[in-house]
């Protein structure tokens, strides 16, 4: 069985979307194809099992939450 998923994150600016892309890039190796279109980060992933897909989605969400904190922190400076 092959599981395909797409996760879309919308940001205020293209710069913020690129920051988020850079923050999840280390997790992308071989599992996720991510790119930015305007202010939107699109993550497409494929896996052979639902368990792997869910674990990967969990990792992406955690990294994205950290990216949001970094973006918010840098705005306050």
C-alpha positions in Angstrom: 0.0 0.0 0.0 1.2 3.5 -0.7 0.0 6.5 1.3 0.2 10.0 -0.2 -0.4 13.2 1.8 -0.2 16.9 1.2 0.2 19.4 4.0 -0.3 23.1 3.2 0.9 25.9 5.5 -0.1 29.5 4.8 2.0 32.4 6.0 1.7 36.2 6.0 4.7 36.6 3.6 6.8 34.6 1.2 9.8 35.2 3.5 8.1 33.5 6.4 7.2 30.5 4.2 10.9 30.2 3.1 12.0 30.3 6.8 9.6 27.5 7.5 10.8 25.5 4.5 14.4 25.9 5.7 13.4 24.7 9.2 11.8 21.5 7.9 14.4 20.8 5.2 16.6 18.4 7.3 13.5 16.2 7.9 12.8 16.1 4.2 15.5 13.7 3.1 13.8 11.1 1.0 10.4 11.3 2.5 9.0 14.8 1.7 9.0 17.0 -1.3 8.4 20.6 -0.1 8.4 23.9 -1.9 7.1 27.5 -1.5 4.5 29.1 -3.8 4.0 32.8 -2.9 3.3 32.7 0.9 2.3 29.0 1.0 4.5 26.1 2.0 3.4 22.8 0.4 4.7 19.5 1.7 4.0 16.3 -0.3 4.9 13.0 1.2 4.7 9.4 0.2 5.2 6.3 2.3 4.5 2.7 2.3 2.7 2.6 5.6 0.2 4.7 7.4 2.3 4.5 10.6 5.3 6.1 8.8 3.1 8.7 7.3 1.7 9.7 10.7 5.1 9.8 12.2 6.4 12.0 9.4 3.4 14.3 9.7 4.0 14.6 13.4 7.7 15.6 12.8 6.7 18.2 10.1 4.1 19.7 12.5 6.7 19.9 15.3 9.3 21.6 13.1 6.7 24.0 11.7 5.6 25.0 15.2 9.3 25.8 16.0 9.5 27.8 12.8 6.5 29.8 13.8 8.1 30.6 17.2 11.3 31.7 15.5 9.3 33.9 13.1 7.4 35.5 16.0 10.5 36.0 18.0 12.4 37.7 15.2 9.4 40.1 14.7 9.6 41.2 18.3 13.3 42.4 18.0 
